[in-house]
Amino acid sequence: MTVHTLINTIKEYDWGSPTAIPALAGRTPTGRPQAEMWLGAHAAGPSTLVRDGVRRTLTEVIAHDVDAEIGPATRERFGARLPYLLKMIAVAQPLSIQVHPSPEQARGAFDSGDANYVDPYAKPELICALTPFSALAGLRHPSTAADLLEALKIESLAELVDVLRTADHRDAHLDVLRRLTTWPLERRSDLVAAVRESAAALDGTAFGLVENLVARHPDDPMVLAPLLLEHHELAPGEGMFLGAGVVHCYLEGLGVELMGASDNVLRAGLTSKTVDPEGLLAIVDPSRRPIKVTAQDGVYDTPAPEFRLRRADAGETLKLAAGLPRIVLCTAGTAKVSVPEPHTVRAGESLFLPASEPLDLTADGTLFVAEPGI
C-alpha cells in the first residue's frame, strides 16, 4: 500500500470564482464558476483514486479495508468513515447566511426525517486564507447593531432597533432575524430600496458591504446582515474556526477549508438555494463567536474532534507516524513525499495516505495536511 493521487470533485456554485482554482492548479478555466474542490469521502462528492489499476471512490476504498485505510483508532471514534472533509474554496460573491448544527442537533433532526439534514453529523469548520479573505461571522453586540440600523433612518426598521435596545442578547437577535426573514413579500423590494439609498449616504465598511449585497439581492431583507454580524478580514495564512450555532457568511477570497464530513447547512437568505429560517433560528446561538486561529508549530488547533490541519512551507519537513488517515493538498510550489518511494505533488494536486502509512515530506512551496483531531 502506498500514496495515491486523488481526483477531486469540483462544485460549480454560482458564488464561485471562474479563475481562482484553475489559476492555482495551472489549469485552463472552463468559464463556469468553480466554487469548491472537495477532497474526501463525503457521499455528495467523493474523491476518486486508482488502486490496483481500477478507479474507485475513496468511500469504496475505505469500506474495503477500514482498519488499513483509516485505522482502528479513527474507526473506534467515528465509525467506518473518514470524519473530515477538506476543501479548496474560491469565493467571488457572498455566500448565504447560514449556520451548522451540533452533533446532537444533527443526529436528532436527521433521525426525525428533517429533509434539511442530509446526514447525521455536525459540521464544524476551519477556514485558512490563501488570499485576503472576508467574512461575516458571529452576531454583533445588540447595542452596536441597534446603532448601525438606526443610522439608516428608515421608519420601518424602528421596531427592530427598539428590540435590540430592550431585549436580552439572545432574544434580541433571534427576534430581529425572525422579523427580517418573515418580512412581507410585497414590502421587501421597498425596504431594500430604502436600505440602498440610506446606506449609500453613510460611511463605514458595514454600509459598503450592505450596498454590495443590495446589488445582488434587491428583494432580500437579509442584505442588512453586515449591520447585525461582525466583519472579519483574514490575511493569508490566518485561520478562523466556526463551531455549531455560529451564524456566518463568507464574502470573498480563496482559502483551504477543513470541516466535519457533513453537508448540513441551514440557510436564511442571500441565496437561490433552499432556505429554512425557522430551522436556522432553532440552532443559532447568539453567544457563540468565531475563533481566530494561527498555526503554532505548523498546526491549526481547534476544538473540533473531527479534524486537525497542518501546514508546511518551503524548506520545512514533516514526519508523522502511521495511525491516522491523511490527505495532503499542495497550494503552491511542490512537495516531495516518501511513502516509501519518492512522490512529487504540485500545486492543485492532492494525495491520500492511508493510516497504515507514515508521512515523510519536504516542502518546496506550501501544503496542507488534514487528519482526524486529537
Residue frames relative to the residue before (quaternion, step in Angstrom):
aa qw qx qy qz dx dy dz
M 1.0000 0.0000 0.0000 0.0000 0.00 0.00 0.00
T 0.0261 0.8138 -0.5765 0.0684 3.59 -0.92 0.83
V 0.7348 -0.3942 0.3072 0.4587 3.55 -1.34 -0.17
H 0.1126 -0.7994 0.5883 0.0458 3.59 -1.09 0.73
T 0.4158 -0.6945 0.5349 0.2422 3.55 -0.93 0.98
L 0.3082 -0.7642 0.5429 0.1622 3.56 -0.95 0.93
I 0.2080 -0.7053 0.6627 0.1415 3.52 -1.25 0.67
N 0.1371 -0.8730 0.4681 -0.0033 3.53 -0.35 1.30
T 0.5254 -0.6435 0.4779 0.2855 3.52 -1.23 0.69
I 0.2096 -0.7454 0.6207 0.1229 3.57 -1.04 0.87
K 0.2177 -0.7700 0.5902 0.1068 3.57 -0.88 1.00
E 0.2059 -0.8131 0.5391 0.0765 3.57 -0.64 1.17
Y 0.0780 0.8043 -0.5800 0.1031 3.58 0.46 1.22
D 0.6203 -0.6128 0.3453 0.3470 3.57 -1.09 0.71
W 0.6566 0.5150 -0.3259 0.4444 3.62 1.16 -0.37
G 0.5387 0.6764 -0.3786 0.3301 3.58 1.25 -0.17
S 0.5113 -0.6251 0.4999 0.3130 3.53 -1.34 0.31
P 0.4227 -0.7057 0.5001 0.2704 3.63 -0.90 0.83
T 0.7894 0.3842 -0.1520 0.4541 3.60 1.13 -0.58
A 0.5897 0.6440 -0.3838 0.3003 3.65 0.98 -0.73
I 0.7134 0.4284 -0.2681 0.4854 3.61 0.77 -0.96
P 0.6485 0.4949 -0.3452 0.4640 3.66 0.87 -0.73
A 0.6445 0.5243 -0.3331 0.4458 3.62 0.97 -0.79
L 0.6514 0.5125 -0.3211 0.4581 3.59 0.94 -0.84
A 0.7548 0.3958 -0.2003 0.4833 3.57 0.96 -0.89
G 0.4611 -0.7013 0.4381 0.3218 3.60 1.27 -0.03
R 0.4805 0.6579 -0.4380 0.3799 3.56 1.10 0.73
T 0.5375 -0.6019 0.4787 0.3460 3.55 -1.28 0.35
P 0.4554 -0.6850 0.4835 0.2993 3.64 -0.74 0.93
T 0.4230 -0.7040 0.5161 0.2432 3.55 -1.15 0.66
G 0.5226 -0.6181 0.4232 0.4071 3.57 1.24 -0.39
R 0.6625 0.4577 -0.2933 0.5154 3.56 1.30 -0.21
P 0.5709 -0.6031 0.4171 0.3693 3.60 -1.11 0.53
Q 0.1402 -0.7660 0.6241 0.0637 3.57 -0.81 1.03
A 0.1564 -0.8557 0.4912 0.0439 3.54 0.02 1.36
E 0.8212 0.0014 0.0628 0.5672 3.57 0.84 -0.98
M 0.1606 -0.7104 0.6701 0.1432 3.51 -1.28 0.54
W 0.2192 -0.8003 0.5509 0.0894 3.57 -0.63 1.17
L 0.0615 -0.7769 0.6266 -0.0030 3.54 -0.93 1.03
G 0.5828 0.5670 -0.4019 0.4212 3.55 -0.30 1.22
A 0.5656 -0.6135 0.4549 0.3112 3.53 -1.28 -0.45
H 0.3159 0.7431 -0.5344 0.2498 3.60 1.07 0.60
A 0.5829 -0.6390 0.3839 0.3233 3.57 -0.97 0.90
A 0.6602 0.5330 -0.3141 0.4259 3.60 1.11 -0.60
G 0.8182 -0.0477 0.0263 0.5723 3.59 1.24 -0.10
P 0.0580 0.8452 -0.5296 0.0416 3.61 0.67 1.02
S 0.4864 -0.6122 0.5353 0.3195 3.53 -1.20 0.62
T 0.2327 -0.7425 0.6039 0.1725 3.55 -1.27 0.36
L 0.0535 -0.7705 0.6338 0.0416 3.55 -1.31 0.39
V 0.4266 -0.6751 0.5374 0.2710 3.52 -1.29 0.37
R 0.0226 0.7900 -0.6085 0.0715 3.55 -0.62 1.18
D 0.8378 -0.0245 -0.0373 0.5441 3.59 -0.70 1.11
G 0.7207 -0.4713 0.2380 0.4493 3.53 1.02 0.88
V 0.6798 0.4416 -0.2820 0.5132 3.59 1.29 0.00
R 0.3618 -0.7234 0.5464 0.2174 3.57 -0.93 0.94
R 0.0291 0.7965 -0.5989 0.0774 3.55 -0.76 1.13
T 0.5162 -0.5843 0.4986 0.3788 3.55 -1.23 0.31
L 0.5953 -0.5574 0.4305 0.3868 3.55 -1.18 0.49
T 0.5772 0.5799 -0.3654 0.4439 3.58 1.12 -0.59
E 0.6765 0.4830 -0.2869 0.4762 3.58 0.93 -0.91
V 0.6345 0.5359 -0.3312 0.4478 3.57 0.98 -0.82
I 0.6635 0.4994 -0.3021 0.4680 3.57 0.93 -0.90
A 0.6686 0.5172 -0.3049 0.4388 3.58 0.89 -0.91
H 0.6188 0.5761 -0.3419 0.4103 3.59 1.10 -0.68
D 0.7924 -0.0435 0.0568 0.6058 3.60 1.04 -0.76
V 0.2039 -0.8479 0.4772 0.1091 3.55 0.38 1.29
D 0.7069 0.4752 -0.2920 0.4350 3.59 0.75 -0.98
A 0.6619 0.4940 -0.3179 0.4656 3.60 1.00 -0.69
E 0.7278 0.4593 -0.2483 0.4447 3.57 0.95 -0.86
I 0.8198 0.1728 -0.1007 0.5367 3.62 0.79 -0.90
G 0.5002 -0.6916 0.3993 0.3348 3.59 1.26 -0.21
P 0.6046 -0.5913 0.3934 0.3607 3.60 -1.08 0.66
A 0.6383 0.5421 -0.3439 0.4248 3.62 0.96 -0.80
T 0.6778 0.4723 -0.2916 0.4822 3.60 0.94 -0.87
R 0.6334 0.5263 -0.3364 0.4567 3.59 0.98 -0.78
E 0.6688 0.5047 -0.3104 0.4491 3.60 0.90 -0.85
R 0.7043 0.4627 -0.2677 0.4671 3.60 1.04 -0.73
F 0.8434 0.2036 -0.0390 0.4957 3.58 0.87 -0.98
G 0.5544 -0.5784 0.4181 0.4281 3.60 1.20 -0.10
A 0.6950 -0.4928 0.3453 0.3935 3.54 -1.34 -0.04
R 0.5633 0.5732 -0.3926 0.4473 3.57 0.69 1.08
L 0.5050 -0.5848 0.5277 0.3528 3.54 -1.32 0.35
P 0.3236 -0.8178 0.4393 0.1828 3.63 -0.42 1.14
Y 0.7394 0.3631 -0.2241 0.5208 3.60 1.22 -0.14
L 0.1867 -0.7350 0.6382 0.1331 3.54 -1.38 0.31
L 0.1942 -0.7763 0.5940 0.0824 3.56 -0.73 1.12
K 0.0331 -0.8038 0.5940 -0.0056 3.57 -1.01 0.82
M 0.2148 -0.6522 0.6878 0.2356 3.46 -1.42 0.27
I 0.0903 -0.8253 0.5573 -0.0088 3.58 -0.70 1.09
A 0.0945 -0.7996 0.5931 -0.0036 3.57 -0.83 1.08
V 0.0823 -0.8371 0.5404 -0.0219 3.55 -0.16 1.35
A 0.0740 -0.8047 0.5890 0.0119 3.58 -0.56 1.19
Q 0.7653 0.1350 -0.0844 0.6237 3.56 1.26 -0.49
P 0.6398 -0.5602 0.3457 0.3967 3.62 -1.08 0.59
L 0.4273 -0.6710 0.5501 0.2538 3.51 -1.17 0.74
S 0.6840 -0.4551 0.3675 0.4359 3.55 -1.33 -0.10
I 0.5130 -0.5373 0.5487 0.3835 3.53 -1.37 0.23
Q 0.1168 0.8354 -0.5146 0.1536 3.58 -0.51 1.15
V 0.0881 -0.7585 0.6424 0.0655 3.50 -1.39 0.25
H 0.2775 -0.7615 0.5668 0.1481 3.57 -1.21 0.59
P 0.4961 -0.6996 0.4369 0.2712 3.60 -1.06 0.71
S 0.5353 -0.5600 0.5142 0.3679 3.52 -1.39 0.17
P 0.6853 -0.4571 0.3362 0.4566 3.63 -1.21 0.16
E 0.6738 0.4949 -0.3035 0.4571 3.60 0.93 -0.87
Q 0.6539 0.5073 -0.3128 0.4660 3.59 0.97 -0.82
A 0.6643 0.5067 -0.3098 0.4538 3.58 0.92 -0.87
R 0.6679 0.4983 -0.3064 0.4602 3.58 0.87 -0.91
G 0.6797 0.5044 -0.2969 0.4422 3.58 0.87 -0.95
A 0.6925 0.4760 -0.2834 0.4620 3.58 0.89 -0.95
F 0.6525 0.5099 -0.3203 0.4602 3.59 0.96 -0.83
D 0.6791 0.4940 -0.2927 0.4573 3.58 0.89 -0.92
S 0.6722 0.4915 -0.2957 0.4680 3.59 1.15 -0.58
G 0.5523 -0.6470 0.3760 0.3674 3.58 1.29 -0.09
D 0.3141 0.7495 -0.5204 0.2622 3.60 1.20 0.36
A 0.4042 -0.7640 0.4544 0.2156 3.57 -0.51 1.22
N 0.6212 0.5560 -0.3477 0.4291 3.61 1.18 -0.37
Y 0.6715 0.4314 -0.2931 0.5263 3.58 1.29 -0.12
V 0.2005 -0.8344 0.5083 0.0717 3.55 -0.39 1.28
D 0.7767 0.0816 -0.0797 0.6194 3.58 1.28 -0.14
P 0.5435 -0.6712 0.4059 0.2990 3.62 -1.16 0.38
Y 0.5817 0.6273 -0.3392 0.3913 3.58 1.21 0.43
A 0.5319 -0.6007 0.4970 0.3304 3.53 -1.30 0.48
K 0.2317 -0.7741 0.5754 0.1260 3.55 -1.29 0.36
P 0.0377 0.7663 -0.6372 0.0730 3.60 0.41 1.14
E 0.0446 -0.8328 0.5517 0.0084 3.60 -1.01 0.64
L 0.2042 -0.7408 0.6323 0.0984 3.50 -1.30 0.66
I 0.1142 -0.7669 0.6275 0.0709 3.56 -0.88 0.96
C 0.0873 -0.7717 0.6292 0.0307 3.57 -0.92 0.98
A 0.3723 -0.7789 0.4653 0.1957 3.57 -0.54 1.21
L 0.2263 -0.7372 0.6225 0.1335 3.55 -1.09 0.85
T 0.7314 0.1405 -0.1022 0.6594 3.54 1.30 -0.54
P 0.6796 -0.3970 0.3409 0.5141 3.65 -1.15 0.00
F 0.0956 -0.8202 0.5632 -0.0296 3.55 -0.72 1.14
S 0.1537 -0.8085 0.5674 0.0271 3.57 -0.79 1.11
A 0.0761 0.8021 -0.5854 0.0903 3.58 -0.95 0.90
L 0.2830 -0.6608 0.6547 0.2339 3.49 -1.41 0.31
A 0.1924 0.7908 -0.5600 0.1550 3.60 -0.78 0.94
G 0.8003 0.1992 -0.1884 0.5332 3.54 -0.84 1.01
L 0.4419 -0.7204 0.4777 0.2398 3.54 -0.97 0.88
R 0.5115 -0.6367 0.4880 0.3078 3.55 -1.07 0.78
H 0.6077 -0.4845 0.4442 0.4457 3.56 -1.28 0.18
P 0.5966 -0.6122 0.3690 0.3649 3.63 -0.89 0.84
S 0.6649 0.5056 -0.3280 0.4413 3.60 0.90 -0.78
T 0.6322 0.5177 -0.3304 0.4724 3.60 1.06 -0.70
A 0.6495 0.4999 -0.3104 0.4816 3.58 0.96 -0.87
A 0.6337 0.5326 -0.3293 0.4542 3.60 1.00 -0.80
D 0.6468 0.5212 -0.3218 0.4543 3.59 0.94 -0.84
L 0.6739 0.4949 -0.2974 0.4608 3.58 0.93 -0.89
L 0.6586 0.4897 -0.3144 0.4770 3.60 0.93 -0.84
E 0.6593 0.5249 -0.3135 0.4376 3.57 0.93 -0.88
A 0.6074 0.5833 -0.3472 0.4126 3.58 1.09 -0.69
L 0.5893 0.5814 -0.3656 0.4255 3.59 1.19 -0.44
K 0.2084 -0.8156 0.5100 0.1769 3.57 1.23 -0.55
I 0.3849 0.6839 -0.5106 0.3513 3.56 0.85 1.05
E 0.4674 -0.7321 0.4197 0.2633 3.56 -0.51 1.21
S 0.6827 0.5088 -0.3046 0.4270 3.59 0.90 -0.84
L 0.6610 0.4851 -0.3125 0.4797 3.59 1.25 -0.20
A 0.4147 0.7413 -0.4544 0.2684 3.59 1.26 -0.09
E 0.6411 0.5258 -0.3361 0.4468 3.60 0.97 -0.77
L 0.6343 0.5239 -0.3344 0.4597 3.59 1.04 -0.72
V 0.6192 0.5291 -0.3359 0.4730 3.56 1.05 -0.76
D 0.6502 0.5183 -0.3167 0.4564 3.59 0.93 -0.88
V 0.6310 0.5323 -0.3349 0.4543 3.59 0.97 -0.83
L 0.6874 0.4928 -0.2861 0.4502 3.58 0.86 -0.95
R 0.6988 0.4644 -0.2779 0.4678 3.59 1.10 -0.58
T 0.7802 0.3833 -0.1840 0.4588 3.60 1.08 -0.56
A 0.6926 0.4611 -0.2903 0.4727 3.62 1.06 -0.64
D 0.5765 -0.5603 0.4315 0.4092 3.58 -1.22 0.28
H 0.7661 -0.4327 0.2305 0.4156 3.53 -1.32 0.45
R 0.7170 0.4567 -0.2686 0.4530 3.58 0.72 -1.05
D 0.7105 0.4680 -0.2768 0.4468 3.57 0.72 -1.05
A 0.6152 0.5721 -0.3531 0.4118 3.58 1.02 -0.78
H 0.7192 0.4441 -0.2675 0.4625 3.56 0.70 -1.03
L 0.6589 0.5041 -0.3258 0.4534 3.59 0.88 -0.82
D 0.6391 0.5216 -0.3244 0.4629 3.57 1.01 -0.77
V 0.6707 0.4912 -0.3042 0.4651 3.59 0.89 -0.92
L 0.6563 0.4987 -0.3199 0.4672 3.60 0.90 -0.84
R 0.6403 0.5221 -0.3258 0.4597 3.58 0.98 -0.80
R 0.6665 0.5014 -0.3082 0.4577 3.60 0.91 -0.86
L 0.6712 0.4938 -0.3109 0.4571 3.60 0.94 -0.79
T 0.7058 0.4623 -0.2786 0.4588 3.59 0.90 -0.87
T 0.7276 0.3671 -0.2396 0.5277 3.61 1.22 -0.32
W 0.2668 0.7761 -0.5238 0.2283 3.59 1.24 0.40
P 0.5558 -0.6386 0.4003 0.3508 3.63 -0.79 0.93
L 0.5497 -0.6582 0.4054 0.3166 3.55 -0.84 0.98
E 0.6842 0.5082 -0.2944 0.4324 3.57 0.94 -0.86
R 0.7205 0.4216 -0.2469 0.4921 3.59 1.24 -0.30
R 0.4655 0.7216 -0.4290 0.2803 3.57 1.23 -0.12
S 0.6774 0.4878 -0.3166 0.4504 3.60 0.81 -0.89
D 0.6251 0.5278 -0.3412 0.4629 3.61 1.05 -0.69
L 0.6476 0.5115 -0.3243 0.4624 3.58 0.95 -0.84
V 0.6958 0.4753 -0.2889 0.4544 3.58 0.79 -0.99
A 0.6113 0.5379 -0.3512 0.4622 3.61 1.06 -0.66
A 0.6569 0.4931 -0.3081 0.4800 3.57 0.99 -0.81
V 0.6262 0.5304 -0.3286 0.4675 3.58 1.02 -0.78
R 0.6405 0.5305 -0.3263 0.4492 3.58 0.93 -0.88
E 0.6856 0.4885 -0.2914 0.4544 3.59 0.82 -0.95
S 0.6901 0.4785 -0.2849 0.4622 3.59 0.90 -0.89
A 0.6680 0.5113 -0.3115 0.4419 3.59 0.88 -0.92
A 0.6260 0.5598 -0.3338 0.4282 3.58 1.04 -0.75
A 0.6978 0.4687 -0.2655 0.4721 3.60 1.15 -0.57
L 0.6808 0.4836 -0.2739 0.4770 3.58 1.29 -0.11
D 0.3829 -0.7065 0.5477 0.2330 3.55 -1.15 0.68
G 0.5561 0.6108 -0.4528 0.3357 3.55 -1.23 0.45
T 0.6098 -0.5937 0.3948 0.3461 3.54 -1.10 0.79
A 0.6498 0.5439 -0.3338 0.4129 3.58 0.88 -0.92
F 0.6890 0.4679 -0.2901 0.4714 3.59 0.93 -0.86
G 0.6060 0.5375 -0.3544 0.4671 3.60 1.13 -0.56
L 0.6401 0.5107 -0.3209 0.4759 3.57 1.04 -0.76
V 0.6073 0.5431 -0.3490 0.4630 3.59 1.05 -0.73
E 0.6427 0.5265 -0.3243 0.4524 3.58 0.90 -0.89
N 0.6519 0.5162 -0.3190 0.4547 3.59 0.93 -0.88
L 0.6733 0.4897 -0.3007 0.4653 3.59 0.95 -0.83
V 0.6165 0.5516 -0.3481 0.4410 3.59 1.00 -0.78
A 0.6395 0.5448 -0.3334 0.4279 3.58 0.97 -0.82
R 0.7371 0.4025 -0.2211 0.4959 3.59 1.12 -0.65
H 0.7969 0.1920 -0.0755 0.5677 3.59 1.14 -0.62
P 0.0518 -0.8732 0.4843 0.0142 3.59 0.54 1.20
D 0.7445 0.3595 -0.2219 0.5169 3.62 1.23 -0.14
D 0.6087 0.5704 -0.3414 0.4331 3.59 1.21 0.31
P 0.3810 -0.7506 0.4917 0.2227 3.63 -0.49 1.13
M 0.5796 0.6000 -0.3829 0.3968 3.61 1.18 -0.35
V 0.3945 0.6796 -0.4998 0.3643 3.60 1.25 0.26
L 0.5929 0.5702 -0.3551 0.4441 3.59 1.27 -0.26
A 0.3681 0.7773 -0.4566 0.2275 3.60 1.26 -0.08
P 0.6590 0.5152 -0.3535 0.4187 3.68 0.85 -0.72
L 0.6374 0.5066 -0.3329 0.4757 3.59 1.22 -0.29
L 0.7053 0.4432 -0.2434 0.4968 3.57 1.26 -0.43
L 0.7553 0.3396 -0.1803 0.5307 3.59 1.12 -0.66
E 0.5331 -0.6101 0.4834 0.3315 3.55 -1.21 0.56
H 0.3205 -0.7325 0.5715 0.1847 3.55 -1.12 0.77
H 0.0821 -0.8013 0.5926 0.0055 3.59 -0.92 0.97
E 0.1157 -0.7593 0.6374 0.0615 3.54 -1.08 0.84
L 0.1393 -0.7926 0.5913 0.0533 3.57 -0.68 1.12
A 0.3277 -0.7071 0.5904 0.2100 3.56 -0.99 0.87
P 0.6565 -0.4954 0.3634 0.4376 3.62 -1.15 0.42
G 0.7639 0.3139 -0.2719 0.4940 3.54 -0.87 1.05
E 0.6314 0.5162 -0.3447 0.4648 3.59 1.18 -0.40
G 0.2007 -0.7895 0.5720 0.0962 3.55 -1.17 0.64
M 0.1231 -0.7636 0.6278 0.0875 3.53 -1.33 0.31
F 0.2209 -0.7826 0.5739 0.0968 3.55 -0.84 1.06
L 0.1192 -0.7804 0.6131 0.0289 3.54 -0.98 0.98
G 0.1742 -0.8023 0.5664 0.0712 3.55 -0.52 1.20
A 0.7437 -0.3732 0.2905 0.4725 3.54 -1.31 -0.10
G 0.8148 0.3093 -0.2168 0.4397 3.54 -1.12 0.74
V 0.5769 0.5770 -0.3851 0.4312 3.61 1.25 -0.13
V 0.2721 -0.7616 0.5647 0.1645 3.59 -0.50 1.15
H 0.0937 0.8199 -0.5514 0.1220 3.58 -0.86 0.95
C 0.0730 -0.7589 0.6461 0.0354 3.51 -1.41 0.24
Y 0.2734 -0.7442 0.5856 0.1689 3.59 -0.66 1.07
L 0.2856 -0.8017 0.5118 0.1170 3.57 -0.95 0.92
E 0.7886 -0.1933 0.1835 0.5541 3.59 0.82 -0.95
G 0.5987 0.5932 -0.4280 0.3264 3.54 -1.13 0.66
L 0.3845 -0.6802 0.5760 0.2404 3.53 -1.38 0.24
G 0.1383 0.8135 -0.5519 0.1207 3.57 -0.83 0.94
V 0.4147 -0.6223 0.5876 0.3091 3.49 -1.43 0.08
E 0.1046 -0.8058 0.5829 0.0034 3.55 -0.77 1.09
L 0.0506 -0.7798 0.6239 0.0099 3.55 -0.91 0.97
M 0.0393 0.8242 -0.5548 0.1066 3.56 -0.77 1.05
G 0.6202 -0.4621 0.4443 0.4522 3.50 -1.33 0.01
A 0.5230 -0.6633 0.4381 0.3077 3.58 -1.02 0.79
S 0.4226 0.6630 -0.4875 0.3797 3.52 0.34 1.34
D 0.2057 -0.7557 0.6028 0.1526 3.55 -1.27 0.39
N 0.3421 0.7467 -0.4962 0.2814 3.58 1.11 0.70
V 0.1289 0.7789 -0.5924 0.1604 3.55 -0.44 1.30
L 0.1325 -0.7621 0.6300 0.0690 3.58 -0.86 1.00
R 0.1234 -0.8318 0.5412 0.0074 3.57 -0.63 1.18
A 0.1343 -0.8088 0.5694 0.0594 3.56 -1.18 0.62
G 0.8308 -0.1131 0.0476 0.5428 3.60 1.08 0.43
L 0.7688 0.3556 -0.2951 0.4421 3.53 -1.44 0.13
T 0.6821 0.4394 -0.2854 0.5101 3.57 1.00 0.79
S 0.4081 -0.6684 0.5582 0.2740 3.52 -1.32 0.39
K 0.5392 0.6162 -0.4010 0.4108 3.58 1.30 -0.09
T 0.6983 -0.4536 0.3462 0.4322 3.55 -1.32 0.15
V 0.1577 -0.7728 0.6089 0.0847 3.56 -0.97 0.91
D 0.0580 -0.7657 0.6402 0.0226 3.53 -1.22 0.62
P 0.1691 -0.8375 0.5108 0.0955 3.60 0.36 1.23
E 0.6675 0.4904 -0.3209 0.4593 3.60 0.89 -0.82
G 0.6348 0.5231 -0.3282 0.4646 3.56 1.04 -0.75
L 0.6418 0.5116 -0.3160 0.4760 3.56 1.02 -0.80
L 0.6796 0.4998 -0.2993 0.4458 3.59 0.82 -0.96
A 0.6206 0.5680 -0.3419 0.4188 3.57 1.12 -0.64
I 0.7891 0.3010 -0.1661 0.5090 3.61 1.10 -0.53
V 0.4607 0.6510 -0.4724 0.3752 3.62 1.22 0.02
D 0.1040 -0.7568 0.6423 0.0618 3.55 -1.04 0.83
P 0.3166 -0.7996 0.4747 0.1874 3.63 -0.15 1.25
S 0.6438 0.5359 -0.3326 0.4333 3.59 1.16 -0.41
R 0.5988 0.5844 -0.3602 0.4126 3.60 1.22 -0.37
R 0.1405 -0.7908 0.5948 0.0352 3.53 -1.05 0.88
P 0.5225 -0.5788 0.4927 0.3864 3.59 -1.18 0.38
I 0.3015 -0.7361 0.5797 0.1765 3.56 -1.23 0.50
K 0.3301 -0.7263 0.5659 0.2081 3.59 -0.71 1.04
V 0.0910 -0.8099 0.5793 -0.0118 3.56 -0.89 0.99
T 0.0540 -0.7602 0.6462 0.0410 3.57 -0.99 0.89
A 0.5577 -0.6227 0.4332 0.3370 3.55 -1.13 0.64
Q 0.1030 -0.7659 0.6336 0.0359 3.55 -0.87 1.03
D 0.8141 -0.0822 -0.0111 0.5748 3.56 -0.49 1.26
G 0.7267 -0.4709 0.2321 0.4430 3.54 1.02 0.88
V 0.6733 0.4727 -0.2920 0.4878 3.60 1.25 0.13
Y 0.2387 -0.7255 0.6294 0.1431 3.56 -0.99 0.95
D 0.1214 -0.8230 0.5532 0.0443 3.57 -0.15 1.26
T 0.0015 -0.7773 0.6288 -0.0203 3.58 -1.04 0.83
P 0.6141 -0.5566 0.3971 0.3943 3.61 -1.23 0.13
A 0.5285 0.6726 -0.4008 0.3280 3.60 1.22 -0.29
P 0.3527 -0.7402 0.5265 0.2245 3.63 -0.77 0.93
E 0.6060 0.6183 -0.3509 0.3568 3.58 1.14 -0.57
F 0.8427 0.0811 0.0144 0.5320 3.59 1.02 -0.66
R 0.0515 -0.7267 0.6800 0.0828 3.46 -1.49 0.25
L 0.2124 -0.7868 0.5715 0.0958 3.58 -1.00 0.88
R 0.1271 -0.7690 0.6246 0.0492 3.54 -0.94 1.01
R 0.1366 -0.7763 0.6112 0.0723 3.54 -1.23 0.57
A 0.0353 -0.7686 0.6384 0.0214 3.54 -1.12 0.77
D 0.1781 -0.7850 0.5878 0.0808 3.57 -0.94 0.94
A 0.7785 -0.3795 0.2252 0.4463 3.54 -1.34 0.24
G 0.8074 0.2581 -0.2254 0.4802 3.54 -0.92 1.00
E 0.6264 0.5411 -0.3400 0.4465 3.57 1.25 -0.19
T 0.2307 -0.7463 0.6080 0.1417 3.54 -1.21 0.60
L 0.1289 -0.7756 0.6153 0.0575 3.52 -1.22 0.52
K 0.0111 0.7840 -0.6186 0.0503 3.55 -0.76 1.10
L 0.0373 0.8070 -0.5825 0.0896 3.57 -0.55 1.21
A 0.4923 -0.6714 0.4733 0.2881 3.54 -0.99 0.86
A 0.5860 -0.5432 0.4589 0.3885 3.54 -1.28 0.36
G 0.4831 0.6845 -0.4794 0.2613 3.54 -1.32 0.25
L 0.7727 0.2489 -0.1425 0.5663 3.58 1.21 -0.47
P 0.4321 -0.6659 0.5290 0.2999 3.63 -1.08 0.63
R 0.0558 -0.8277 0.5579 -0.0234 3.59 -0.77 1.03
I 0.1616 -0.7306 0.6522 0.1217 3.52 -1.28 0.59
V 0.1851 -0.7702 0.6058 0.0742 3.55 -0.91 1.04
L 0.0360 -0.7847 0.6187 -0.0118 3.57 -0.90 1.00
C 0.2090 -0.7665 0.5971 0.1105 3.57 -0.78 1.04
T 0.1302 -0.8187 0.5571 0.0493 3.59 -0.83 1.00
A 0.7871 0.0534 -0.0641 0.6112 3.60 1.27 -0.06
G 0.8231 0.1908 -0.1451 0.5149 3.57 -1.03 0.75
T 0.5351 -0.5915 0.4772 0.3688 3.56 -1.02 -0.86
A 0.1261 -0.7450 0.6401 0.1391 3.52 -1.38 0.04
K 0.2764 -0.7391 0.5911 0.1673 3.54 -1.14 0.67
V 0.0937 -0.7958 0.5982 -0.0035 3.52 -0.74 1.16
S 0.1207 -0.7889 0.6001 0.0546 3.58 -0.96 0.90
V 0.2535 0.7756 -0.5369 0.2143 3.60 -0.32 1.24
P 0.3656 -0.6017 -0.5658 0.4291 1.76 1.03 2.23
E 0.6338 0.5341 -0.3471 0.4388 3.62 1.17 -0.44
P 0.5996 -0.5817 0.3969 0.3803 3.64 -1.12 0.55
H 0.0153 0.7720 -0.6341 0.0408 3.54 -1.11 0.78
T 0.2205 -0.7815 0.5714 0.1188 3.60 -0.87 0.93
V 0.1028 -0.7717 0.6260 0.0460 3.54 -0.97 0.92
R 0.2220 -0.7993 0.5534 0.0750 3.57 -0.88 1.04
A 0.7329 -0.4207 0.2991 0.4432 3.54 -1.32 0.28
G 0.7930 0.2534 -0.2313 0.5035 3.54 -0.86 1.06
E 0.6443 0.5046 -0.3241 0.4746 3.60 1.26 -0.20
S 0.1185 -0.7962 0.5923 0.0345 3.54 -1.22 0.54
L 0.2071 -0.7725 0.5942 0.0853 3.52 -1.27 0.57
F 0.2452 -0.7133 0.6279 0.1920 3.52 -1.28 0.50
L 0.0936 -0.7772 0.6213 0.0339 3.54 -0.90 1.01
P 0.3537 -0.7515 0.5142 0.2137 3.60 -0.49 1.14
A 0.6689 -0.5319 0.3500 0.3838 3.54 -1.23 0.49
S 0.6178 0.5757 -0.3411 0.4130 3.57 1.15 -0.52
E 0.7089 0.4356 -0.2531 0.4936 3.60 1.27 -0.25
P 0.3947 -0.6693 0.5639 0.2799 3.60 -1.08 0.68
L 0.3569 -0.7136 0.5554 0.2342 3.57 -1.27 0.27
D 0.0553 0.7717 -0.6275 0.0878 3.55 -0.80 1.09
L 0.1926 0.8069 -0.5315 0.1712 3.59 -0.30 1.20
T 0.1823 -0.7342 0.6430 0.1192 3.51 -1.36 0.46
A 0.2781 -0.7958 0.5216 0.1314 3.56 -0.71 1.10
D 0.0536 -0.7396 0.6693 0.0459 3.53 -1.18 0.74
G 0.7175 0.2671 -0.1939 0.6134 3.53 1.07 0.87
T 0.5814 -0.5390 0.4339 0.4280 3.56 -0.91 -0.95
L 0.0943 0.7884 -0.6044 0.0653 3.54 -0.92 0.88
F 0.2747 -0.7392 0.5993 0.1377 3.49 -1.31 0.53
V 0.1506 -0.7637 0.6229 0.0782 3.54 -1.18 0.72
A 0.1657 -0.7738 0.6076 0.0683 3.56 -0.79 1.10
E 0.1018 0.7713 -0.6218 0.0899 3.53 -1.10 0.82
P 0.6380 -0.4959 0.3827 0.4478 3.62 -1.18 0.20
G 0.5399 -0.6403 0.4451 0.3169 3.57 -1.16 0.61
I 0.6799 -0.4790 0.3637 0.4194 3.52 -1.35 0.06
